[in-house]
Amino acid sequence: MEENMKLATVEDAVEYRLFLISDEPKDPEEHREILQNYIEKIMTQFAPILVPYIWQNQPFNLKYKPQKGDVPAHMFGLTKFGDNIEDEWFIVYIVKQITKEFPELVARIEDNDGEFLLIEAADFLPKWLDPDNSANRVFFHHGELCIIPAPKNPGEISWLPTALPTMLQALNIIATHPEKILASESIRAAVHKRIKGYPEKIKASLHQAHCFLPASIVAVLKQRPRLVAAAVQAFYLRDPIDLRACRIFKTFLPETRVMTSVTFTKCLYAQLVQQRFVPDRRSGYKLPPPSHPQYRAYELGMKLAHGFEILCSKCSPHFSDSKKSLVTTSPLWAGFLESLKKNDYFKGLIEGSAQYQERLEMAKNYFQLSINRPESSLAMSPGEEILMLLQTISYDMEELKKEASNLPPEDDDQWLDLSPDQLDQLLQEAAGKKEPEPVSKGREENYDLTQVSESMKAFISKVSTHKGAELPREPSEAPITFDADSFLNYFDKILGSRPHESDSDEPDEEDSECLDSDDDSEIETQEPGEEASIKGTLDDLKSYMAQMDQELAHTSIGKSFTTQKQMEPLSRTTSNNSDEEDSGAGGSVMTPVDVDLNLVSNILESYSSQAGLAGPASNLLQSMGVQLPDSADCRPTSKPTKD
């Protein structure tokens, strides 16, 4: 009966803090009252876009946080966004706009990954900034992203702390030097690109679908559209114990089902659709054959009804009455309602009308969840909220059936079935890259494979450390400068200065001086005996390498490499070639390996073996801006691939 069962995991969450910058010291109680007023102002001003928003798990919220250590009192919020990453970036937009509307506020935001804003702009960060020194450096101020810099040398800039800044130090820097901590244009652009389009983008993230639901659920969703998220999550994260309550439905009977239109987020809709589930025969939720034109509506309604039943089965229908009157008894509610009216939240609707009451209920729900959050012991669970609504609301079956005959068309869900090309395009856009131009047939015939070898050479020439290799993404980047002669001179002197083996791993004073010195004159002026020792060491190394090449040339590994076509007859010349003479075998000199040809042929073989799918060859080449034409023959050649 059950497939693709999901287990609940630790959900991702985002934390956000809003600090008030003020030069005047305030009494703690006075400061608390000021911050509470700011919370009410913020939540009221942003209510038009926050009230109708459907959150995956928890809504945007703010509460007072008292001072603790060097962190002053501030406004704090935490939202678990689960699988819908768009909730997190919507909060980034809200926080950014708050600091723009209230210039005296400074915001800091982070999630389970830490400074995720820096992760988004990772390609543009300065070299000195890393996870170890980014604490208390990244803020929003005046609607702009700010990064407190670190001094290159201690005491270089008097107003910058030499160590990690404390929160108080960071806030003081922002207050006194706001123009000097603005993040670079490229970093701000990377973050802005991620939140570009809000608040209009909210509508694009929604999906309207027809569902065949019990009439009571239709009535509940009219009052609390956001409860669709809790129901989807309950079904999505169900376990065998949850499904016991769905063998025989007690709350949402299948006989009362009517067709309705439900608003999901695309994330919620995908979670519901992609779950394969067969209901228990005893539940009464029978599905028509898959060929039925409304099969999807029946299936979605069945799954959603299971989610609502699971929610209600987890709570007692006789929960405490104290939970029912939390909103209207709050001293903040009257002021909040008056502020909503001033901000034209009700859009001129007549007080007492059905639409007015619907928006009023949404505002109460928003106030309860975001402003007047109760203690956990008094917080109402989604199941309790549903049962409370069922006790207070009424509905007319005939009216619901009339509405079912005039439903708006549902949205197209073709976005669920992306082709590989469409998925690649979305990934390219998300990474900020332009889609590569397709290779035409004419270009396929005259494709220059030297581009592959040149790109690989450029990649090898880049700097690589324990943190990874740098890809040659931009041709305009300055070339890597490396003084090879100076490096070899240092290396040769170290080898030649100690012909005997040493038992110590520690370099002596002369070696340390050679490594630390920048004066090449010390290397150029060497004793004759020392120069001879260095030359002998290098000659020995060349001799060893030549012997190794000769031995490998007659093995399967050596024969697998393609060599240059030119063959040179063995010539006995001067004594300088005695090493080659001794190690040579046969009547010809070993032909050198054609490095470029071997490189290209092996990359092409690896690319062909991918058969059009993603793989190491295509990923590496695409990262360097090289696009190969599609291969007509994806069969691997007989030559083995060498890694």
N, C-alpha and C positions, 0 to 999 in steps of 0.2 A: 504493500500500500504506500510505502514511503520511500522516496528517493531524494538524493541531494539534500539530506538533512544538514542544517547549518548549526554550528555550535557558537554560542555567545563568546566573544573575545573582548579583551580590553579595548575600549573604543578610544579613538583619537579625540583630543580635546584642545581647545584654544583658550588661553588666558589673556585678558586685557586689563590694563590698569590706567587710570586717568588721574594725573597729579595736578594740583593747583599751584601755579607759580605765584608766589607773593613774597614781597620783601618785608611785610609787616608780620611779626610773630603774633599768633592768635591763641586764645585759650582753647584747650581741647574740645570743650563742649560747643564753643562758638564755631570752631572749625568743622565739627561734625554737622552742625545745623547748616552751615554754608554748603557743604558737600551734598547733604540731603536735598537741598534746594536745586543744586545743579543736576542731580539725578532726575528730579521731577521735570526740570526744564528740558533735559536731553530726551528723555523717554516720550515726553509730550510732543516735542518738535519733530521727532523722527517717527511718531506713531503712524502717519499715513502710509509709510512703506514697511513698517515693522508689523503692524496689525494683520494685514492679509498674508504675510509671508508664511509658507509652510516649511517648518524646520524638520530636518531628519530626526533629530532626537530632542535637543534642548534649544530654547530660544535665546536670543540676545538679552542679557540682563545686567543690571548694575546694583551694587549694594555698598554700603559704607564699610571700609576696612580700617580699623584703628592702627595707630603707629606701632611698629614692631622693630626694635633695633634701629638701624640707620635708614629704614624705609618709613617715610612719613605717612600719615593718614591719607587715604586716597579712595577713589571709587574703583571697585573690583568687579570683574565678571568672568565667568567660566561657562563655556558652552561645549558640550560633547556633540560633535558633528557626525560621528560614525563614518559611514561609507560615502557620504555626500560632501566632497571636498569644496563644492561651491558655497556651502554654508560658511566655511572658514573665510573664504575670500570676500563674501558679502560682508562679514564682520569687519574685515580689513577696510573695506570701503566705508562702512559706518564710522569706524574709529577715526579714519582719515578725515571724514567730513565733520566729525565732532570737533576736532582740533582746528578745523577751518572756520567753523561757526563760532567757536569759543576760543579765541587766540590765547587766553590766559591759561589754557589747559595743555598739558603735555601727555602723550599716550605712549605706552609701551605694550607690545603684543608678541606672544610667542606660543608655541605649541609643543607637542611631544618631542618633536625634532629639534627644539630649541629656537634659534633665530631663523625661522623659515623664510623671512623676507630676504635675508642674505642668501639663502639657498636659491631662491628664485632669481637673484641677480648674481649668481656665482661667477658667471663669465666676465663680469666687469668689476669685481672687487679688487681693491689694492692688495699687493702681495703681503703686506704686514698683517692683514686682517684674517684671522682664523678662529675656529671655535673656542680655542683656549683663551683668547683675549677679547672676545666680543661682548662679554657680559656688561650690562649697563651702558652700552654705547649706541644702541639703535632706538630711535624714538620718532614719533610723529609730532610736529610742531607747526602751527599755522598751515596745516594741511599738506606739509611737505615732509619727506623722509630725511632724517638727520642722522649722521654718524659722527660721534665724538672721536676725533683722531688721537693717535698715540704719538708722543714725541719720539723722534729718531734718537735723540741723546737726552739723558737725564738733565733736567733744568733748562732745556733748549727753549721751551715756551713756558712762561711762568704760570699761566692759568691752566695748564694741562697736568694732571697727576702723572707721576712716573709709573705707578702701578695701575692695576685695574681700578677704575673710578667707583666709588660708592654711589648709592642712589642719590644721596644728598649732594655729593660733588657733581654728579651728572646734571641734576636739576639746576644747580647754581651756574654751571657752564652754559646750559641752554638759555637761562635767563639773562646772562651777561654778554654772551658772544653768539647770538643766534645766527648771525650772517656767516660765521666762520666754520660752522659745523654742518652746513647743508651738504647732503650726499651729492655725488657727481651726477651729471645729467644722464649718463648711461644707466646708472643704478636706479635712479628715480624712474626712468623710462621703462625699465624692465618690470618694476613693481606696478607702475601705472598701466602697462599693457595687460597685466593679469586681471585688473579690476575695471578695465575700460568697458563702458557700456551700461554700468549700473546707474540708476535703478531700472532703466528700460530693459536691461538684460534679464530681470526677474521673470518677465512674462515669457521669454524664450525658453526658460528652464522648466516651464510647466507643460503638462500633457493632459488633455481632456479625453476621457474614454467613457464609453457606455458600460454600465454594470447592472446586472440583474440582482437587486439587493432586497432584503426584507424592508418593509416600509418604515420600521422603527429606526433602522440604520440611516435611511434617507433623511428622516427628520433630525437625527443627531448631527449628521454632516452639514445640514443647513445651518444649524446653530454653531457648530464647532468644526469647520472644514479642516483644521489642523489635526484632528483626531485620526484622519486617514493615515498619518505617519505612524502613530502608535499601533494601529491595527495591522499595517503592513509589517512593521517590525516584529509584532507578536507572532504573525504567521511565518515570517522569514526565519526567525530564531526559535521556532517551536521545537519541542522535544516530546517523547512518548507520553510523558505525564500530562503535558498540555493537551494532547490529542484525546485523552480520555474524556475530557469535557465536551469534545465534539462528536462523540459517538451518538449521543441523543441531545439535540439542542434544546435548551431550556429558556433562553432569552430571545433569540432571534430565529423564529420559526420560518422554515422555507416556504410554507403555504402563503405567506404574506408578501412574497417578492413582487417588486415592480421594477420596470426599467427606468434608470436615471442616469444622469451625467455626473461623473466624479472628477474632480481636479486633483491630479497627482503632480509631484515633481518627476522629472524624467528618471531620476535615480530610484524613486519608490516604484514607479511603473515598471522599470526594468527588473527590479527585485521580485515583483509579483509575477510578471509574465514568465520569467526564466525558471521559476520553480515548477518542477513536475510533481503533481500531487493528484492522488485519486481519493475522493472522500469515502468515508465509511458508509456502507449501504444503509445502516440504521439512522444516519443523519437526515435523510430525506432530500439531500442536495444531489439530485440527478442531473446529469449533463446530456445535452443532445449530441448526436453524432458530430464528429469534427467537420463534416461537410456542411453543417447547418450555418446559414449566414450570420446568425447571432451567437455562434459557439463561443467566440472570445468574450462576449459580454457575460454569458452564463458562467464561464470559467473564472473570470475576474471577480464576479459577484460572489461565487462560491468561496474563493480564497479569502476575499475581504471579510465575508461573514464569519469564517473560521477565526480570523484575527480578532474580530470584535467579541466573539464568544469566549475566546481564550482570555482576553482582558477582563471580562466580567466574571469569569470563573475564578479569578485570583483574589477576589475581594468579597466581603460579606455585603449583602444588600442592606443591612441595618448598621451602616457605619455612622460614626458620631455626627450629630447635628451641628456641632461646632464648626465642622468643615464647610458647611453650606453657606454661612453668612460672613465669610472672611472679607469679601470685597466691600460690601456696603457699610460694614462697621469700621473700616479703616479710616483714620482721620485724614489720610491723603486722598481718598477717593473723590471727595467733593471738589477739591482744588484741581485734581486731574481731569475730572469731567468738565469743569468750567474752562480749563485750558484747551481741551479738545474742541469745545464749541467756538472759542475764539480763533482757533486755527482752521475752522471750517471743515472739521472732520466729518460732520453729518451731511455736508453738501446740500444744505437747504431743505432737507427732508422734514416733513411735518412730524412733530413729536407725537409718539404713540402709534405711528403708522408701522406696517409690517417691516418695511425696509429700515426704518429708523430703529426699531427694536432689534433687528438682526445685527446692525452695526453696533448698537449699544452692547449686545451680548458679546460680540467680538472684542469690544473695548474692555469690558469687564474681565474677560479671559486673559487679554493681553496685560492688563493691570495686575492681575493675580500672579501671572507667571514671571513678569519682568520687573515690576516695581515693588509690589507688596509680597515678596516671596516669604511664605511662612516657614517656621521650623519644620524639620523633616518629620517630626511626630504628628504635625498637623497638615502636612502637604497632602493634597488629594491626588491619588493615583489616577491614570487614565480610565481604569475600570470603574472606579468610584464616581468619576466625573460623568461617565456614560450612564451609570445607574441613576445618578441624580437627575440628569436630563430626562431620562425616561419617565421619572416621577413627576416632572413639571411640565413637559411639552405635550402637545396633542397634535394629531394629524388626521387628515381626511383621506381615506383610501381612494375615493372617487376623484378627488382633486389631484392626487398623485398620479392616477392613471391618465387623467387628461394631460398633465404635464409630460407624461411619458410619450404621448403621441406627438408632441411638438418639441422634442429635444434638439438642441443644436448639433450639427455634425461633429463627430469625434475627430481628433487629430490623427494625421497619418503617422504610423510608427515605423516607417521605413528606416529611420535612423538607428533602429535596433539591428538591422542587417546590413552593416557596412561591408563593402567589398574590400579586399586587401589594398587596392589602390587608394580607396577613400580613407581607409585607416592610416595608411602611410602619409597621406596628405594632411590629415588631422594632427598626426604626430609631428610632422615637419612644421606645421603652423604653431603648435604648442611650444616647439623648441625655438621658434623665432627664425626659422630658415625658410628660404624661398623654395618652391617646388622646382626641382631640376627639370630642364627642358628635355623632352623625349628625343632620343637619338633617331634621326631619320634614316631611311634605307640607304640613301646616298652616302651619308656619313658612316654607316656601318661598314660599307665596302672599303672606305678610305680611312678607317679609324686608326689614329696614330697611337700605337701602344707605348711609345716612348713617354707618354704622359703618365703611364702607370709607374714606370721605373723612376722617372724624375720625382714623382710625388713620394715614392717610397724613400728615395734618397733624402728628400727634404724632411721627411718624418724622422729618419735616423739621425739627421743632423740637429734635431731639436733637443732641448735640455730635458733630461728625465731624472727624477729623484724617487725616493721611497714613496712619494705622494702620487706618482704616476707620470705619464709622458704628456708633453704638450703637442697637440696636433697642429699642423700648418694650415690653420683655417683661413687666415687672411693673407693674401700676397703682399699687402702693404706693411706687414710686420717687419721690424728691423731684423736683419740676419743675426744669427748667433755669432759673436766674436770669440775666437779661441786661438790663442797663441801656441800652435803646436810645437814650434822649435823650442820655445822657452820651456814648455812642459817636458819635452824629451831630454833637454839638457839637464833639468832637475832630476829626471828619472835615471839618466845615464850616470850622473855623478854619484847618486845614491848607490847604484849597483857597483860602480867602479871603485868607490872609495873604500870598500870592505871586501876584498877578494875572498877572505876566509868567512866561514859561516859563524853566525853569532847565536848564542843560546838565549839571548834576551829579546823580548818583543818590544822593548822600549827604545825609541831612537835616542842616540847620544846627542851631545850638544852640537857637533858639527852638522849632523843631519837636520836637527831642528833649525839651525841657522840657515841652512840651504832652503828649507821649505818656507821659512818665514821671510826670507830676504827678497826684495824686489830689484836688487841691483844685479844686472846681468854681467857686469864686469868681473864679479867673483867667479863666474863660471867660465868666462873666456880665458882668464889667466890661470892656466893649470900647468902643473909640472909635466915634463915629457913622459915620465914613467906612468903618471896617472892617466894621460891620454892614451897610451898604449894599452893600459889595462881596460879602459872603456871600449876601445876598438876591438880588443880580443873578446870581450863579453858579447858585444853585438854580433861579431862574426860567428861565435858559438851558437847564439840564438838563431841566426839565419841558417846555419848548417842543420840544426835540429828540425827546423820547420821544413827545410827541403827534404830531409829524410822521411819525415812524416807524410809529406805529399806523395813521395814515391811509393811508400808502402800502401797508402790508401788508394792510389791510382789503379791498382790491380784488384781491388775488392769490389763487391757489388755496390757499395756506397759510392766509390769513386767513379764507377762506370755509369751510375745513374745521372751524373751531371753532364750537361752539354758543354763541350769544349770548343775553343776557337778552331776554325778550319785550317788556318795556316800551320804548316808543319815545317820545322826547321831541322836540317841535318845536324847531326852532332859534330861539332868542331872543337878541336883541341887548340885552344888559344894560349893565353898566358897563364901563369901560375895563379892569377887572381880567381880563375874559374875552377880551381882544383876541387872545391867542395862539390860542385855540380858534376865534375868528372867522376869522382869517387862514388857518388850516389846514383849516377845514371845507369840505366839498364836498357839494353837493346840498342837499336841503331838510330833512334830519334829522341829529341828532347821532349819531355812531357809537356803537352800543349796546355796553356792556361785555361782555366774555366771561364766561360762567358757569363759573367755575373748577371748582367742585365737580362740576357735571354733566359737564364734559369729562373730568375725572379719573376719575370712576366709569365712564363709558361706554367709555373707552379700556382701563381695567383689565378690565372685563367682556368686551370684544372680545378682548383678549389671552388671558383665561382660557378663553373659548369655543374659540379657535383651538388650544388645547392638546389638545382632544378627550379630556379625562380623564387625560392624561399629566402628568408633572412639567414645570414650566416657570417662567419668571420671575415671572409674576403670582401663581400659587399658592404658590410658594416664599416670595415677599415677604409675602403676606398671612398665610400660616401662621406665619411667624416673628413676626408681630405679634398672633397669636392670633385671626385672622379666618378663619372657614370659610364659603365660599360654597356654596350648594346646587348640585347637579349640574344642568347645563344640558341641557334636552331637545333643543335645536337647537345643535349645535356648529359650525355654519357661520359663518364670519366675516361681519360686516355690511359694507355698502358703504363705510362711513366708514373712512378709513385710520387706522392706529394711529400715534400720535405718541409717540416715545420721550422 
